[in-house]
Amino acid sequence: MDRGQVTNPKDLEHMQGELVSLARRISELEDTELEVMEQLECAQQEHARLQARLTEIDERTAELSTARDAKAGETTAAMAAATDERQGTVQDIPEDLLALYEKLRAQKAGVGAAALVRRRCTGCSLDLTAADLGAIAKASPDLVLRCEECDRILVRTAESGV
């Protein structure tokens, strides 16, 4: 075009129109490229932020897992100690009383005996009647007493109130 090889004015006008159109298209594509580059930069920053957060979470998870494992070990040791202590205590309890306790324990969600504290059964949390308290006060210390409401074995303590 600049060399004068195109002689037809219509062809020349058409080519100039195409050049303007192509220049406009190049400008639009460059703008789009800049927008995409900005989006990429934002996405990379967000990725870096999320990656750092993931690292923090992984570290915290490791800490919590270690703490959980330590607590599980402590709990297992405490349970073993309680089991050993129970075995020692069970040896001194008469078999019929132990059988009754185990039967009640199975029926009462693991609690076969309850302390009598301030005239209240700690198994069912109900106050005993005056008649029941009178019978308990008169009963022999060796007698196995049961709560009238929940049927658990009542354990008399210094705080029983009888």
C-alpha positions as CSV (number, residue, x, y, z in Angstrom):
1,M,0.0,0.0,0.0
2,D,2.7,2.5,1.0
3,R,4.8,1.4,-2.1
4,G,2.0,2.2,-4.5
5,Q,1.4,-1.3,-5.7
6,V,-2.3,-1.1,-5.1
7,T,-3.8,1.1,-7.8
8,N,-7.5,0.5,-7.3
9,P,-8.8,3.2,-4.9
10,K,-11.6,0.9,-3.6
11,D,-9.1,-1.9,-2.8
12,L,-6.9,0.7,-1.1
13,E,-9.9,2.0,1.0
14,H,-10.9,-1.5,1.9
15,M,-7.3,-2.3,3.0
16,Q,-7.2,0.8,5.1
17,G,-10.5,-0.1,6.7
18,E,-9.1,-3.5,7.5
19,L,-6.0,-2.0,9.1
20,V,-8.1,0.2,11.3
21,S,-10.3,-2.7,12.3
22,L,-7.3,-4.9,13.0
23,A,-5.7,-2.1,15.1
24,R,-8.9,-1.8,17.1
25,R,-9.0,-5.6,17.5
26,I,-5.4,-5.6,18.7
27,S,-6.2,-2.9,21.2
28,E,-9.2,-4.8,22.5
29,L,-7.1,-8.0,22.8
30,E,-4.4,-6.1,24.7
31,D,-7.0,-4.8,27.1
32,T,-8.4,-8.2,27.6
33,E,-4.9,-9.6,28.1
34,L,-4.3,-6.9,30.8
35,E,-7.6,-7.9,32.6
36,V,-6.6,-11.5,32.5
37,M,-3.2,-10.8,33.9
38,E,-4.8,-8.8,36.7
39,Q,-7.1,-11.7,37.4
40,L,-4.2,-14.1,37.4
41,E,-2.3,-12.0,39.8
42,C,-5.3,-11.8,42.2
43,A,-5.8,-15.6,41.8
44,Q,-2.1,-16.2,42.6
45,Q,-2.3,-14.0,45.7
46,E,-5.5,-15.8,46.8
47,H,-3.8,-19.2,46.2
48,A,-0.8,-18.1,48.3
49,R,-3.1,-17.0,51.1
50,L,-5.1,-20.2,51.0
51,Q,-1.8,-22.2,50.8
52,A,-0.6,-20.4,54.0
53,R,-3.9,-21.0,55.7
54,L,-3.8,-24.7,54.7
55,T,-0.3,-25.0,56.2
56,E,-1.6,-23.4,59.5
57,I,-4.5,-25.8,59.6
58,D,-2.2,-28.8,59.0
59,E,0.1,-27.7,61.8
60,R,-2.9,-27.2,64.1
61,T,-4.3,-30.6,63.1
62,A,-0.9,-32.2,64.0
63,E,-0.9,-30.4,67.4
64,L,-4.4,-31.5,68.2
65,S,-3.7,-35.0,67.1
66,T,-0.7,-35.2,69.4
67,A,-2.8,-33.7,72.2
68,R,-5.6,-36.2,71.5
69,D,-3.2,-39.1,71.5
70,A,-1.6,-38.0,74.8
71,K,-5.1,-37.6,76.4
72,A,-6.1,-41.0,75.0
73,G,-3.0,-42.5,76.6
74,E,-3.8,-40.8,79.9
75,T,-7.4,-41.9,79.8
76,T,-6.3,-45.5,79.0
77,A,-3.9,-45.5,81.9
78,A,-6.6,-44.0,84.2
79,M,-9.1,-46.6,83.1
80,A,-6.6,-49.4,83.7
81,A,-5.9,-48.0,87.1
82,A,-9.6,-47.8,87.9
83,T,-10.1,-51.3,86.6
84,D,-7.3,-52.5,88.9
85,E,-8.7,-50.6,91.8
86,R,-12.1,-52.1,91.1
87,Q,-10.7,-55.6,91.0
88,G,-9.2,-55.0,94.4
89,T,-12.4,-53.6,95.8
90,V,-14.6,-56.3,94.3
91,Q,-12.7,-59.0,96.1
92,D,-14.0,-57.7,99.5
93,I,-17.7,-57.6,98.4
94,P,-20.0,-60.6,99.0
95,E,-20.9,-62.4,95.8
96,D,-24.6,-61.9,96.2
97,L,-24.3,-58.2,96.7
98,L,-21.9,-57.9,93.7
99,A,-24.4,-59.9,91.5
100,L,-27.2,-57.5,92.6
101,Y,-25.0,-54.5,91.8
102,E,-24.0,-55.9,88.4
103,K,-27.7,-56.6,87.6
104,L,-28.8,-53.1,88.5
105,R,-25.8,-51.6,86.7
106,A,-26.9,-53.3,83.5
107,Q,-30.5,-52.1,83.9
108,K,-29.7,-48.5,85.0
109,A,-27.3,-47.4,82.3
110,G,-24.1,-48.3,84.2
111,V,-25.1,-46.9,87.6
112,G,-26.1,-49.7,90.0
113,A,-25.6,-47.8,93.3
114,A,-26.1,-44.2,94.3
115,A,-25.0,-42.2,97.3
116,L,-27.6,-40.8,99.7
117,V,-26.6,-37.1,100.1
118,R,-28.7,-34.6,102.1
119,R,-31.7,-36.9,102.1
120,R,-31.6,-37.2,98.3
121,C,-30.8,-40.2,96.1
122,T,-28.0,-39.2,93.7
123,G,-29.2,-41.9,91.2
124,C,-32.7,-40.4,90.5
125,S,-32.2,-37.0,92.2
126,L,-35.4,-37.4,94.2
127,D,-35.8,-36.6,97.9
128,L,-36.6,-39.6,100.1
129,T,-39.8,-39.5,102.2
130,A,-39.6,-39.0,105.9
131,A,-40.8,-42.6,106.3
132,D,-38.0,-43.9,104.1
133,L,-35.4,-41.8,105.9
134,G,-36.7,-43.1,109.3
135,A,-36.4,-46.7,108.1
136,I,-32.9,-46.0,106.8
137,A,-31.9,-44.4,110.1
138,K,-33.0,-47.4,112.0
139,A,-31.5,-50.0,109.6
140,S,-28.4,-51.9,110.5
141,P,-25.2,-50.5,108.8
142,D,-24.7,-53.9,107.1
143,L,-28.2,-53.9,105.6
144,V,-28.3,-53.3,101.8
145,L,-30.8,-50.5,101.2
146,R,-32.5,-49.6,97.9
147,C,-34.1,-46.4,96.7
148,E,-37.9,-46.7,96.4
149,E,-38.0,-44.6,93.3
150,C,-35.1,-45.9,91.1
151,D,-34.4,-49.2,92.8
152,R,-30.6,-48.5,93.0
153,I,-28.5,-49.6,96.0
154,L,-28.3,-46.6,98.4
155,V,-24.9,-45.9,99.8
156,R,-25.0,-44.1,103.1
157,T,-22.4,-41.4,103.7
158,A,-21.6,-38.9,106.4
159,E,-23.6,-36.4,104.3
160,S,-26.7,-38.6,104.1
161,G,-28.7,-36.6,106.6
162,V,-30.0,-39.6,108.6
